[in-house]
Amino acid sequence: MAKKGQEPLVIVSKAKSILKKSGCNTAGDAFQALNGYLYWLLEQAAKRAKANGRKTVRPHDFMV
């Protein structure tokens, strides 16, 4: 779950549209959870880049 006060990273209307095209509805808190997951994923990528002696996050850093 996203922590309160975290800036939204997800454009909810766009994400809802994609899910709707797939025939799915969304729970009211689904995008808050997705936002929290994105924050976690970004933190993991930053940790991996730093562990490899880099300040630049690269695409492969998102493979956790």
N, CA, C and O atoms as a Maestro MAE file, in Angstrom:
{
 s_m_m2io_version
 :::
 2.0.0
}

f_m_ct {
 s_m_title
 :::
 protein
 m_atom[256] {
  # First column is atom index #
  i_m_mmod_type
  r_m_x_coord
  r_m_y_coord
  r_m_z_coord
  i_m_residue_number
  s_m_chain_name
  s_m_pdb_residue_name
  s_m_pdb_atom_name
  i_m_atomic_number
  :::
  1 25 0.833 -1.183 0.000 1 A "MET " " N  " 7
  2 3 0.000 0.000 0.000 1 A "MET " " CA " 6
  3 2 0.877 1.245 0.000 1 A "MET " " C  " 6
  4 15 1.924 1.276 0.646 1 A "MET " " O  " 8
  5 25 0.453 2.247 -0.713 2 A "ALA " " N  " 7
  6 3 1.197 3.508 -0.750 2 A "ALA " " CA " 6
  7 2 1.083 4.201 0.606 2 A "ALA " " C  " 6
  8 15 0.035 4.167 1.251 2 A "ALA " " O  " 8
  9 25 2.164 4.819 1.015 3 A "LYS " " N  " 7
  10 3 2.145 5.572 2.256 3 A "LYS " " CA " 6
  11 2 1.393 6.869 2.019 3 A "LYS " " C  " 6
  12 15 1.438 7.437 0.927 3 A "LYS " " O  " 8
  13 25 0.701 7.334 3.053 4 A "LYS " " N  " 7
  14 3 0.003 8.609 2.921 4 A "LYS " " CA " 6
  15 2 1.017 9.706 2.679 4 A "LYS " " C  " 6
  16 15 2.099 9.707 3.267 4 A "LYS " " O  " 8
  17 25 0.666 10.636 1.816 5 A "GLY " " N  " 7
  18 3 1.546 11.743 1.517 5 A "GLY " " CA " 6
  19 2 2.466 11.500 0.340 5 A "GLY " " C  " 6
  20 15 3.185 12.406 -0.081 5 A "GLY " " O  " 8
  21 25 2.455 10.275 -0.207 6 A "GLN " " N  " 7
  22 3 3.282 10.017 -1.384 6 A "GLN " " CA " 6
  23 2 2.609 10.629 -2.603 6 A "GLN " " C  " 6
  24 15 1.395 10.529 -2.780 6 A "GLN " " O  " 8
  25 25 3.416 11.260 -3.430 7 A "GLU " " N  " 7
  26 3 2.901 11.857 -4.652 7 A "GLU " " CA " 6
  27 2 2.442 10.755 -5.604 7 A "GLU " " C  " 6
  28 15 3.149 9.764 -5.782 7 A "GLU " " O  " 8
  29 25 1.263 10.915 -6.223 8 A "PRO " " N  " 7
  30 3 0.789 9.897 -7.171 8 A "PRO " " CA " 6
  31 2 1.711 9.799 -8.385 8 A "PRO " " C  " 6
  32 15 2.106 10.812 -8.962 8 A "PRO " " O  " 8
  33 25 2.047 8.571 -8.759 9 A "LEU " " N  " 7
  34 3 2.877 8.324 -9.930 9 A "LEU " " CA " 6
  35 2 2.049 7.759 -11.084 9 A "LEU " " C  " 6
  36 15 2.526 7.677 -12.215 9 A "LEU " " O  " 8
  37 25 0.817 7.374 -10.792 10 A "VAL " " N  " 7
  38 3 -0.047 6.722 -11.770 10 A "VAL " " CA " 6
  39 2 -1.105 7.706 -12.260 10 A "VAL " " C  " 6
  40 15 -1.720 8.415 -11.464 10 A "VAL " " O  " 8
  41 25 -1.311 7.742 -13.571 11 A "ILE " " N  " 7
  42 3 -2.429 8.504 -14.131 11 A "ILE " " CA " 6
  43 2 -3.623 7.559 -14.109 11 A "ILE " " C  " 6
  44 15 -3.766 6.691 -14.970 11 A "ILE " " O  " 8
  45 25 -4.478 7.748 -13.105 12 A "VAL " " N  " 7
  46 3 -5.560 6.811 -12.836 12 A "VAL " " CA " 6
  47 2 -6.485 6.650 -14.034 12 A "VAL " " C  " 6
  48 15 -6.874 5.527 -14.355 12 A "VAL " " O  " 8
  49 25 -6.845 7.730 -14.700 13 A "SER " " N  " 7
  50 3 -7.773 7.631 -15.831 13 A "SER " " CA " 6
  51 2 -7.200 6.767 -16.949 13 A "SER " " C  " 6
  52 15 -7.934 6.012 -17.587 13 A "SER " " O  " 8
  53 25 -5.902 6.871 -17.189 14 A "LYS " " N  " 7
  54 3 -5.253 6.064 -18.237 14 A "LYS " " CA " 6
  55 2 -5.219 4.592 -17.831 14 A "LYS " " C  " 6
  56 15 -5.513 3.710 -18.639 14 A "LYS " " O  " 8
  57 25 -4.858 4.334 -16.576 15 A "ALA " " N  " 7
  58 3 -4.787 2.953 -16.098 15 A "ALA " " CA " 6
  59 2 -6.172 2.311 -16.081 15 A "ALA " " C  " 6
  60 15 -6.321 1.147 -16.453 15 A "ALA " " O  " 8
  61 25 -7.186 3.065 -15.650 16 A "LYS " " N  " 7
  62 3 -8.555 2.544 -15.652 16 A "LYS " " CA " 6
  63 2 -9.003 2.197 -17.059 16 A "LYS " " C  " 6
  64 15 -9.660 1.178 -17.275 16 A "LYS " " O  " 8
  65 25 -8.648 3.041 -18.011 17 A "SER " " N  " 7
  66 3 -9.018 2.806 -19.404 17 A "SER " " CA " 6
  67 2 -8.426 1.497 -19.917 17 A "SER " " C  " 6
  68 15 -9.107 0.729 -20.597 17 A "SER " " O  " 8
  69 25 -7.175 1.244 -19.596 18 A "ILE " " N  " 7
  70 3 -6.522 0.001 -20.027 18 A "ILE " " CA " 6
  71 2 -7.219 -1.209 -19.408 18 A "ILE " " C  " 6
  72 15 -7.477 -2.197 -20.094 18 A "ILE " " O  " 8
  73 25 -7.523 -1.130 -18.113 19 A "LEU " " N  " 7
  74 3 -8.190 -2.244 -17.448 19 A "LEU " " CA " 6
  75 2 -9.603 -2.444 -17.981 19 A "LEU " " C  " 6
  76 15 -10.060 -3.576 -18.131 19 A "LEU " " O  " 8
  77 25 -10.291 -1.343 -18.264 20 A "LYS " " N  " 7
  78 3 -11.653 -1.433 -18.791 20 A "LYS " " CA " 6
  79 2 -11.656 -2.124 -20.152 20 A "LYS " " C  " 6
  80 15 -12.547 -2.922 -20.443 20 A "LYS " " O  " 8
  81 25 -10.653 -1.817 -20.992 21 A "LYS " " N  " 7
  82 3 -10.543 -2.467 -22.301 21 A "LYS " " CA " 6
  83 2 -10.324 -3.968 -22.155 21 A "LYS " " C  " 6
  84 15 -10.673 -4.742 -23.046 21 A "LYS " " O  " 8
  85 25 -9.743 -4.377 -21.024 22 A "SER " " N  " 7
  86 3 -9.525 -5.799 -20.753 22 A "SER " " CA " 6
  87 2 -10.743 -6.443 -20.108 22 A "SER " " C  " 6
  88 15 -10.732 -7.633 -19.793 22 A "SER " " O  " 8
  89 25 -11.802 -5.645 -19.911 23 A "GLY " " N  " 7
  90 3 -13.035 -6.166 -19.332 23 A "GLY " " CA " 6
  91 2 -13.026 -6.230 -17.818 23 A "GLY " " C  " 6
  92 15 -13.801 -6.983 -17.228 23 A "GLY " " O  " 8
  93 25 -12.167 -5.455 -17.179 24 A "CYS " " N  " 7
  94 3 -12.055 -5.485 -15.718 24 A "CYS " " CA " 6
  95 2 -12.520 -4.173 -15.097 24 A "CYS " " C  " 6
  96 15 -12.376 -3.098 -15.679 24 A "CYS " " O  " 8
  97 25 -13.078 -4.295 -13.903 25 A "ASN " " N  " 7
  98 3 -13.390 -3.137 -13.078 25 A "ASN " " CA " 6
  99 2 -12.250 -2.955 -12.087 25 A "ASN " " C  " 6
  100 15 -11.407 -3.840 -11.940 25 A "ASN " " O  " 8
  101 25 -12.220 -1.816 -11.408 26 A "THR " " N  " 7
  102 3 -11.157 -1.568 -10.436 26 A "THR " " CA " 6
  103 2 -11.736 -1.203 -9.077 26 A "THR " " C  " 6
  104 15 -12.726 -0.477 -8.981 26 A "THR " " O  " 8
  105 25 -11.109 -1.712 -8.045 27 A "ALA " " N  " 7
  106 3 -11.491 -1.361 -6.683 27 A "ALA " " CA " 6
  107 2 -11.017 0.059 -6.401 27 A "ALA " " C  " 6
  108 15 -10.088 0.550 -7.043 27 A "ALA " " O  " 8
  109 25 -11.646 0.704 -5.458 28 A "GLY " " N  " 7
  110 3 -11.309 2.080 -5.140 28 A "GLY " " CA " 6
  111 2 -9.877 2.288 -4.690 28 A "GLY " " C  " 6
  112 15 -9.302 3.353 -4.917 28 A "GLY " " O  " 8
  113 25 -9.297 1.283 -4.056 29 A "ASP " " N  " 7
  114 3 -7.933 1.428 -3.546 29 A "ASP " " CA " 6
  115 2 -6.884 0.730 -4.415 29 A "ASP " " C  " 6
  116 15 -5.723 0.630 -4.016 29 A "ASP " " O  " 8
  117 25 -7.275 0.252 -5.585 30 A "ALA " " N  " 7
  118 3 -6.345 -0.478 -6.457 30 A "ALA " " CA " 6
  119 2 -5.172 0.393 -6.890 30 A "ALA " " C  " 6
  120 15 -4.034 -0.074 -6.923 30 A "ALA " " O  " 8
  121 25 -5.433 1.628 -7.216 31 A "PHE " " N  " 7
  122 3 -4.362 2.480 -7.733 31 A "PHE " " CA " 6
  123 2 -3.469 3.019 -6.623 31 A "PHE " " C  " 6
  124 15 -2.318 3.380 -6.868 31 A "PHE " " O  " 8
  125 25 -3.990 3.074 -5.420 32 A "GLN " " N  " 7
  126 3 -3.147 3.427 -4.277 32 A "GLN " " CA " 6
  127 2 -2.121 2.307 -4.068 32 A "GLN " " C  " 6
  128 15 -0.953 2.577 -3.786 32 A "GLN " " O  " 8
  129 25 -2.556 1.063 -4.206 33 A "ALA " " N  " 7
  130 3 -1.636 -0.072 -4.080 33 A "ALA " " CA " 6
  131 2 -0.621 -0.075 -5.217 33 A "ALA " " C  " 6
  132 15 0.560 -0.343 -4.993 33 A "ALA " " O  " 8
  133 25 -1.070 0.221 -6.432 34 A "LEU " " N  " 7
  134 3 -0.158 0.275 -7.575 34 A "LEU " " CA " 6
  135 2 0.880 1.374 -7.379 34 A "LEU " " C  " 6
  136 15 2.056 1.186 -7.692 34 A "LEU " " O  " 8
  137 25 0.449 2.510 -6.866 35 A "ASN " " N  " 7
  138 3 1.367 3.614 -6.598 35 A "ASN " " CA " 6
  139 2 2.432 3.194 -5.574 35 A "ASN " " C  " 6
  140 15 3.613 3.501 -5.735 35 A "ASN " " O  " 8
  141 25 2.005 2.498 -4.534 36 A "GLY " " N  " 7
  142 3 2.946 2.007 -3.533 36 A "GLY " " CA " 6
  143 2 3.942 1.029 -4.124 36 A "GLY " " C  " 6
  144 15 5.119 1.047 -3.767 36 A "GLY " " O  " 8
  145 25 3.477 0.169 -5.033 37 A "TYR " " N  " 7
  146 3 4.361 -0.790 -5.696 37 A "TYR " " CA " 6
  147 2 5.381 -0.061 -6.569 37 A "TYR " " C  " 6
  148 15 6.548 -0.452 -6.612 37 A "TYR " " O  " 8
  149 25 4.957 0.983 -7.257 38 A "LEU " " N  " 7
  150 3 5.884 1.746 -8.096 38 A "LEU " " CA " 6
  151 2 6.970 2.417 -7.255 38 A "LEU " " C  " 6
  152 15 8.137 2.431 -7.647 38 A "LEU " " O  " 8
  153 25 6.594 2.969 -6.106 39 A "TYR " " N  " 7
  154 3 7.594 3.563 -5.208 39 A "TYR " " CA " 6
  155 2 8.602 2.506 -4.768 39 A "TYR " " C  " 6
  156 15 9.806 2.759 -4.758 39 A "TYR " " O  " 8
  157 25 8.109 1.322 -4.404 40 A "TRP " " N  " 7
  158 3 8.991 0.238 -3.981 40 A "TRP " " CA " 6
  159 2 9.923 -0.165 -5.122 40 A "TRP " " C  " 6
  160 15 11.120 -0.353 -4.910 40 A "TRP " " O  " 8
  161 25 9.376 -0.298 -6.328 41 A "LEU " " N  " 7
  162 3 10.166 -0.700 -7.489 41 A "LEU " " CA " 6
  163 2 11.268 0.317 -7.785 41 A "LEU " " C  " 6
  164 15 12.397 -0.062 -8.099 41 A "LEU " " O  " 8
  165 25 10.947 1.589 -7.687 42 A "LEU " " N  " 7
  166 3 11.951 2.635 -7.896 42 A "LEU " " CA " 6
  167 2 13.047 2.584 -6.830 42 A "LEU " " C  " 6
  168 15 14.227 2.760 -7.132 42 A "LEU " " O  " 8
  169 25 12.648 2.344 -5.589 43 A "GLU " " N  " 7
  170 3 13.634 2.233 -4.508 43 A "GLU " " CA " 6
  171 2 14.568 1.050 -4.747 43 A "GLU " " C  " 6
  172 15 15.776 1.160 -4.536 43 A "GLU " " O  " 8
  173 25 14.015 -0.080 -5.185 44 A "GLN " " N  " 7
  174 3 14.829 -1.267 -5.453 44 A "GLN " " CA " 6
  175 2 15.804 -1.015 -6.595 44 A "GLN " " C  " 6
  176 15 16.960 -1.432 -6.531 44 A "GLN " " O  " 8
  177 25 15.343 -0.334 -7.640 45 A "ALA " " N  " 7
  178 3 16.213 -0.027 -8.779 45 A "ALA " " CA " 6
  179 2 17.356 0.888 -8.347 45 A "ALA " " C  " 6
  180 15 18.495 0.700 -8.774 45 A "ALA " " O  " 8
  181 25 17.062 1.870 -7.511 46 A "ALA " " N  " 7
  182 3 18.105 2.776 -7.021 46 A "ALA " " CA " 6
  183 2 19.125 2.024 -6.175 46 A "ALA " " C  " 6
  184 15 20.327 2.260 -6.293 46 A "ALA " " O  " 8
  185 25 18.650 1.121 -5.326 47 A "LYS " " N  " 7
  186 3 19.562 0.324 -4.497 47 A "LYS " " CA " 6
  187 2 20.469 -0.535 -5.367 47 A "LYS " " C  " 6
  188 15 21.661 -0.663 -5.087 47 A "LYS " " O  " 8
  189 25 19.912 -1.125 -6.420 48 A "ARG " " N  " 7
  190 3 20.713 -1.990 -7.295 48 A "ARG " " CA " 6
  191 2 21.774 -1.174 -8.034 48 A "ARG " " C  " 6
  192 15 22.921 -1.602 -8.161 48 A "ARG " " O  " 8
  193 25 21.380 0.002 -8.518 49 A "ALA " " N  " 7
  194 3 22.345 0.855 -9.217 49 A "ALA " " CA " 6
  195 2 23.483 1.243 -8.275 49 A "ALA " " C  " 6
  196 15 24.652 1.170 -8.653 49 A "ALA " " O  " 8
  197 25 23.151 1.652 -7.062 50 A "LYS " " N  " 7
  198 3 24.178 2.038 -6.086 50 A "LYS " " CA " 6
  199 2 25.070 0.857 -5.718 50 A "LYS " " C  " 6
  200 15 26.280 1.011 -5.555 50 A "LYS " " O  " 8
  201 25 24.464 -0.325 -5.588 51 A "ALA " " N  " 7
  202 3 25.243 -1.521 -5.253 51 A "ALA " " CA " 6
  203 2 26.243 -1.861 -6.350 51 A "ALA " " C  " 6
  204 15 27.266 -2.495 -6.093 51 A "ALA " " O  " 8
  205 25 25.942 -1.438 -7.574 52 A "ASN " " N  " 7
  206 3 26.833 -1.674 -8.701 52 A "ASN " " CA " 6
  207 2 27.725 -0.469 -8.992 52 A "ASN " " C  " 6
  208 15 28.338 -0.385 -10.056 52 A "ASN " " O  " 8
  209 25 27.794 0.465 -8.037 53 A "GLY " " N  " 7
  210 3 28.685 1.613 -8.161 53 A "GLY " " CA " 6
  211 2 28.235 2.657 -9.168 53 A "GLY " " C  " 6
  212 15 29.058 3.394 -9.710 53 A "GLY " " O  " 8
  213 25 26.932 2.725 -9.423 54 A "ARG " " N  " 7
  214 3 26.413 3.697 -10.388 54 A "ARG " " CA " 6
  215 2 25.435 4.646 -9.713 54 A "ARG " " C  " 6
  216 15 24.818 4.309 -8.702 54 A "ARG " " O  " 8
  217 25 25.306 5.828 -10.282 55 A "LYS " " N  " 7
  218 3 24.278 6.773 -9.863 55 A "LYS " " CA " 6
  219 2 23.135 6.788 -10.865 55 A "LYS " " C  " 6
  220 15 22.092 7.393 -10.619 55 A "LYS " " O  " 8
  221 25 23.334 6.123 -11.990 56 A "THR " " N  " 7
  222 3 22.333 6.094 -13.049 56 A "THR " " CA " 6
  223 2 21.556 4.785 -12.992 56 A "THR " " C  " 6
  224 15 22.142 3.703 -13.027 56 A "THR " " O  " 8
  225 25 20.237 4.890 -12.906 57 A "VAL " " N  " 7
  226 3 19.380 3.708 -12.943 57 A "VAL " " CA " 6
  227 2 19.174 3.325 -14.401 57 A "VAL " " C  " 6
  228 15 18.800 4.156 -15.228 57 A "VAL " " O  " 8
  229 25 19.420 2.069 -14.701 58 A "ARG " " N  " 7
  230 3 19.282 1.546 -16.058 58 A "ARG " " CA " 6
  231 2 18.104 0.583 -16.111 58 A "ARG " " C  " 6
  232 15 17.641 0.112 -15.072 58 A "ARG " " O  " 8
  233 25 17.612 0.286 -17.317 59 A "PRO " " N  " 7
  234 3 16.440 -0.601 -17.430 59 A "PRO " " CA " 6
  235 2 16.585 -1.923 -16.680 59 A "PRO " " C  " 6
  236 15 15.622 -2.389 -16.069 59 A "PRO " " O  " 8
  237 25 17.756 -2.530 -16.713 60 A "HIS " " N  " 7
  238 3 17.921 -3.831 -16.056 60 A "HIS " " CA " 6
  239 2 17.876 -3.733 -14.529 60 A "HIS " " C  " 6
  240 15 17.774 -4.758 -13.855 60 A "HIS " " O  " 8
  241 25 17.951 -2.534 -13.978 61 A "ASP " " N  " 7
  242 3 17.845 -2.371 -12.529 61 A "ASP " " CA " 6
  243 2 16.424 -2.625 -12.029 61 A "ASP " " C  " 6
  244 15 16.213 -2.829 -10.834 61 A "ASP " " O  " 8
  245 25 15.463 -2.612 -12.928 62 A "PHE " " N  " 7
  246 3 14.074 -2.865 -12.537 62 A "PHE " " CA " 6
  247 2 13.751 -4.350 -12.471 62 A "PHE " " C  " 6
  248 15 12.657 -4.723 -12.048 62 A "PHE " " O  " 8
  249 25 14.681 -5.199 -12.880 63 A "MET " " N  " 7
  250 3 14.468 -6.639 -12.822 63 A "MET " " CA " 6
  251 2 14.859 -7.132 -11.436 63 A "MET " " C  " 6
  252 15 16.019 -7.467 -11.195 63 A "MET " " O  " 8
  253 25 13.893 -7.175 -10.532 64 A "VAL " " N  " 7
  254 3 14.176 -7.591 -9.151 64 A "VAL " " CA " 6
  255 2 13.786 -9.031 -8.930 64 A "VAL " " C  " 6
  256 15 13.951 -9.554 -7.828 64 A "VAL " " O  " 8
  :::
 }
 m_bond[255] {
  # First column is bond index #
  i_m_from
  i_m_to
  i_m_order
  :::
  1 1 2 1
  2 2 3 1
  3 3 4 2
  4 3 5 1
  5 5 6 1
  6 6 7 1
  7 7 8 2
  8 7 9 1
  9 9 10 1
  10 10 11 1
  11 11 12 2
  12 11 13 1
  13 13 14 1
  14 14 15 1
  15 15 16 2
  16 15 17 1
  17 17 18 1
  18 18 19 1
  19 19 20 2
  20 19 21 1
  21 21 22 1
  22 22 23 1
  23 23 24 2
  24 23 25 1
  25 25 26 1
  26 26 27 1
  27 27 28 2
  28 27 29 1
  29 29 30 1
  30 30 31 1
  31 31 32 2
  32 31 33 1
  33 33 34 1
  34 34 35 1
  35 35 36 2
  36 35 37 1
  37 37 38 1
  38 38 39 1
  39 39 40 2
  40 39 41 1
  41 41 42 1
  42 42 43 1
  43 43 44 2
  44 43 45 1
  45 45 46 1
  46 46 47 1
  47 47 48 2
  48 47 49 1
  49 49 50 1
  50 50 51 1
  51 51 52 2
  52 51 53 1
  53 53 54 1
  54 54 55 1
  55 55 56 2
  56 55 57 1
  57 57 58 1
  58 58 59 1
  59 59 60 2
  60 59 61 1
  61 61 62 1
  62 62 63 1
  63 63 64 2
  64 63 65 1
  65 65 66 1
  66 66 67 1
  67 67 68 2
  68 67 69 1
  69 69 70 1
  70 70 71 1
  71 71 72 2
  72 71 73 1
  73 73 74 1
  74 74 75 1
  75 75 76 2
  76 75 77 1
  77 77 78 1
  78 78 79 1
  79 79 80 2
  80 79 81 1
  81 81 82 1
  82 82 83 1
  83 83 84 2
  84 83 85 1
  85 85 86 1
  86 86 87 1
  87 87 88 2
  88 87 89 1
  89 89 90 1
  90 90 91 1
  91 91 92 2
  92 91 93 1
  93 93 94 1
  94 94 95 1
  95 95 96 2
  96 95 97 1
  97 97 98 1
  98 98 99 1
  99 99 100 2
  100 99 101 1
  101 101 102 1
  102 102 103 1
  103 103 104 2
  104 103 105 1
  105 105 106 1
  106 106 107 1
  107 107 108 2
  108 107 109 1
  109 109 110 1
  110 110 111 1
  111 111 112 2
  112 111 113 1
  113 113 114 1
  114 114 115 1
  115 115 116 2
  116 115 117 1
  117 117 118 1
  118 118 119 1
  119 119 120 2
  120 119 121 1
  121 121 122 1
  122 122 123 1
  123 123 124 2
  124 123 125 1
  125 125 126 1
  126 126 127 1
  127 127 128 2
  128 127 129 1
  129 129 130 1
  130 130 131 1
  131 131 132 2
  132 131 133 1
  133 133 134 1
  134 134 135 1
  135 135 136 2
  136 135 137 1
  137 137 138 1
  138 138 139 1
  139 139 140 2
  140 139 141 1
  141 141 142 1
  142 142 143 1
  143 143 144 2
  144 143 145 1
  145 145 146 1
  146 146 147 1
  147 147 148 2
  148 147 149 1
  149 149 150 1
  150 150 151 1
  151 151 152 2
  152 151 153 1
  153 153 154 1
  154 154 155 1
  155 155 156 2
  156 155 157 1
  157 157 158 1
  158 158 159 1
  159 159 160 2
  160 159 161 1
  161 161 162 1
  162 162 163 1
  163 163 164 2
  164 163 165 1
  165 165 166 1
  166 166 167 1
  167 167 168 2
  168 167 169 1
  169 169 170 1
  170 170 171 1
  171 171 172 2
  172 171 173 1
  173 173 174 1
  174 174 175 1
  175 175 176 2
  176 175 177 1
  177 177 178 1
  178 178 179 1
  179 179 180 2
  180 179 181 1
  181 181 182 1
  182 182 183 1
  183 183 184 2
  184 183 185 1
  185 185 186 1
  186 186 187 1
  187 187 188 2
  188 187 189 1
  189 189 190 1
  190 190 191 1
  191 191 192 2
  192 191 193 1
  193 193 194 1
  194 194 195 1
  195 195 196 2
  196 195 197 1
  197 197 198 1
  198 198 199 1
  199 199 200 2
  200 199 201 1
  201 201 202 1
  202 202 203 1
  203 203 204 2
  204 203 205 1
  205 205 206 1
  206 206 207 1
  207 207 208 2
  208 207 209 1
  209 209 210 1
  210 210 211 1
  211 211 212 2
  212 211 213 1
  213 213 214 1
  214 214 215 1
  215 215 216 2
  216 215 217 1
  217 217 218 1
  218 218 219 1
  219 219 220 2
  220 219 221 1
  221 221 222 1
  222 222 223 1
  223 223 224 2
  224 223 225 1
  225 225 226 1
  226 226 227 1
  227 227 228 2
  228 227 229 1
  229 229 230 1
  230 230 231 1
  231 231 232 2
  232 231 233 1
  233 233 234 1
  234 234 235 1
  235 235 236 2
  236 235 237 1
  237 237 238 1
  238 238 239 1
  239 239 240 2
  240 239 241 1
  241 241 242 1
  242 242 243 1
  243 243 244 2
  244 243 245 1
  245 245 246 1
  246 246 247 1
  247 247 248 2
  248 247 249 1
  249 249 250 1
  250 250 251 1
  251 251 252 2
  252 251 253 1
  253 253 254 1
  254 254 255 1
  255 255 256 2
  :::
 }
}
